[in-house]
Amino acid sequence: MTPAARVQTAIEILDAIAVAAREGGAPADAIFAEAMRARRYAGSKDRRAIRAHVYDAIRAVRSAPPSGRAAMLALADGDPALAALFDGSPYGPAPIRPDEERAETGLAPPALAGLFDPLAGEDEQAAMLARAPLDLRTNRIKGSRDALAAHFPEGAAIEGLADGWRLLPETAAAQHPAYAEGLFEVQDAASQYASAALGAAAGEAIVDLCAGGGGKTLAIASLTANDAEILACDTNRARLQQLAPRAERAGATRIETRLLDPGKEAAMLADWQARASRVFVDAPCSGSGTWRRSPELRWRLSPARLDRHVADQARLMDIGAALVAPGGKLLYAVCSIIAREGRDQVDQFLQRNRGWSADADLLPGGIGRPAGAGFLLTPGHDACDGFFLARLTAPC
């Protein structure tokens, strides 16, 4: 493909991604993969170049653009070499007209940026859209971080994490034999901090209420040396089914999974009422803390969607609280930098549930910043995804 044809292909893919964002369709990665399958003539260099164009545009444009061309023109205005490829050549984009519409650039629309936690200020914006490193978590059931470091000597330890190991973004760690052997999992540092903040210990009964594919469930199993009773729940069958083979690879043998029906979670967990010493509520959220990994999420977030997330979070916190034994703990976590999903949500929980208290000692020194009754992790301050955490103790 010519360089101009690559740009035109990127424009067409961006068209599809923008439509999917507005209509709740497939994620950008899936759309890109399908587009490449339909263009089998494109070589590996073509794919890399097209992907770079697509994701450079997604990172630059703050909301779903009117068209893929408008998104690429926003990039071309600051890149003469890119602008020169709008040359009208065969399979390339038409020449640029001065009056053409451009997409708006920036981190987020003002109305959305106004919802950010005060700690996520303008100094965080570049980090929130920068490429994320590849973080690994040692599986203590199978080995040590020293063994992991021997496999990836180019990496570095992650501050405050005994099991964390950081690599460059392009590292193909999941293709390494040590991954198949269960020595490690790919897991961002923020998720590792959250798993450790639960404070779980061997011999405890633990519920992971929103387990998804089980990344944090496996981290809890590792931290408790496979010696805790763990119930992993979710309402998404496809995601929860991913956990069993992952647990087998990790050697985590004390995890039970339970598929819950939406709206019936409390009834389906009646046998765990007031029984768990620890409950993890990693609630569905806007994902605003993960924009550096999935920047098109900015294009998908609407006021109505945010309202649904906030309502679900409150409901799940109350369901989780009912599972906690007297004196036990609930860890609330969202990969969000939006105050309504973080500090505000916990403040309201404490108002609804008198007698509960928030723990002050939650994260390693220097990691995170106090945000209301919890703590906020941000890419700029903590070199990890944006995350809000609060650990709450039930009355005795």
Buried (B, 14 or more C-beta within 10 A) or exposed (E): BBBBBBBBBBBBBBBBBBBBBEEEBBBBEEBBEEBBEEBEEBEEEBBEBBBEBBBBBBBBBBBBBEBBBBBBBBBBEEEEEBBEBBBEBEEBBEEBEEEEEBBBBBBBEEEBBEBBBEBBEEEBBEBBBBEBBBBBBBBBBBBBBEEBBEBBEEBEEBBBBBBBBBBEEEBEBEEBEBBEBBBBBBBBBBBBBBBBBBBBBEEBBBBBBBBBBBBBBBBBBBBBEBEBBBBBBBBBEEBBBBBEEBBEBBBBEEBEBBEBEEEEBBEBBEEBEEBBBBBBBBBBBBBBBBBBBBBBBBBBBEEEEBEEBBEBBBBBBBBBBBBBBEEBBBBBBBBBBBBBBBBBBBBBBBEEBEEBEBBEEBBEEEBBBEBBBBBBBBBBBBBBBBBBBBBBBBEE
